[in-house]
Amino acid sequence: REHREASSMSFIIVISRNPVRRSLATFHTIEDLSRLQAVSVTTQSACEDVDAWFESASMALPKFKLCRELLGTASRGQFKALLKTFINADVAEGCEVPLGTLDDARKMAKVLGNAQRSVAGHHARGGDIAHAVVGRLSFDSETVDAAFEESLDPGSGHQGAPDLCLGTCINFTSATSGSHGAAPLCLHFAWQGGCLLLSARDDSVPSKGIEMPQDSDPDPYSLLADGRACQKPLTLDVMCLSHALILNYRGVVLHKNSAWQASNSGIFVATKGKQAACKALTSGVHCVVCVRDEMPDHSTGLAKTLHLDKPRR
């Protein structure tokens, strides 16, 4: 009995000391806190310390900005059910993902979990490239109106090409698995004439150096310009999480190191109006991007299901 009481007291001391609380950095350690609660009334009281849970979760998720309320007694159990998805997440360099409310955490976990399952399924089918990344996408404020312009009619008499609005890049530092290997991929984003443009590259070409397609409706299934048979195409999904807009593109086919590719299999809606959407696009929206070396099955894609093949505003 004396030994048990001494052990209980030691748990109180360990959990209350800030340096030790910060060492609780993994999912299993957080689960250990749950088990400690069942040891005795004394340890149960000690493990109710929100700071212990918050610091343990923050150490386990260094690229997520957590709200303390998520680890309070009212939300802790529901948030713990989402932890594994976040721990397994690959977050782009320099990106911090805010989880301010339980609703925000649920939405991010749902989108990220779907992407992680898509990656796992592709690997199970023998695919080489399959990876999901959480990133932050933002666009140039001076030309962001290009996201809301309607595509120009060639016969309208408009002189010159519409503005090209360049966005930030999202890097896949470990986008491959399997025996073949590949260089890390850099995904480039832009808007022109109300259409989202994408390019996947491993040749260090900056966004401003990417060529425009040679015709108005490039065929992503075609050969490269020099006549070589194209390498296995990449399929890209982009899903943004924002209260100001919906940006969800699935099954976009890209050829690596080729010209900008228009994204026509998705939706873009300014749900809170153009001004709010512009502010979100220029300040940055968090997104989940998934890339795979396969051709998409459009029969099950979101855009096909909703009959929304082109961006709507």
C-alpha positions, 0 to 999 in steps of 0.5 A: 500500500505504501508503495502504491501511495508513493507511486501515485505521488510520483505520478503527480510530481512527474505530470506537474513538472513542465519539462516532463510533461513536454516529453509526452510526445507520442500517441501512445504516451497520450493513451498512457495518460488515459490508463494512468487515470484508472490507477487511483483517485490521486492519479485520476486527479493529476491526469485531469490537468489540461496542460499535461494533455495539451503539451503532450498533444502539441509535442505529438503534433508539432506542425498543428496549432492546437486550441487548449479547449480541444484537450479539455474534459468536454472535448478530449475524448472526441479529439483523441479519436482524430489524433491518429489521422493527424499524427500520420499527416505529412505537413508541408515545410513551413506550414502550421495547421490551425485546429481552433475548434472541434468542428475544424478538427473534424473537417480536417480529419475527414478530408485528410483521412480520405486522402490517406486511404486513397494513398494506402489503396493505391500502394496496395494496388502496386502504385509507385507514387502516392502521397498526401500533403497538408499545405497552405495555398495563397495567390498574388493579391494584385492579380487574384481577380483572375480566379473570378473571370469568365473564360474569354471568348476568342471572338469577343474582340479582347486583345491579349491574354487574360492575367495569370495569377501565380500562387505558392508551391507545395512540395512533396519531399517524399512522393514515391515509394517502391523500387523505382524511386523519383525526385521530389515533386513541386506542385505549382498553382495559378489562375487564369480566366477563372480556371485553376491551372496546375503543373507538377515538376521536378526540374526546378523551373519556377512558376513564372517560367512554366509555359502556357499550353499551345492550344485552348484545350490541351489533351492530358492523355496526349504525347509530349511536344517532342513526340516521346511517349509520356511517362505515366501520368499523375492524378491530383486531388486538391481540397481546400478547407475554408469558411469563405470558399469551396475549392475541390478538384478531383482527378486532375491529370498532369504530365510531369514537367509539362505546360500548365494544365487546366483543372476542369474536374472540380468546383470553385465557389465563393460561398461568402462572396467575392470579397471574402474569397479574395481575402482568403485566397491572398492570405492563404487557405489550408488544403490537402493535396493528394498525388498518384501515378494513375489515371482517374476513375471519373465514374466515382469522382465528386465532380462527375457525381454532382455534374459539375465539370467546370468551376462554378461561382 
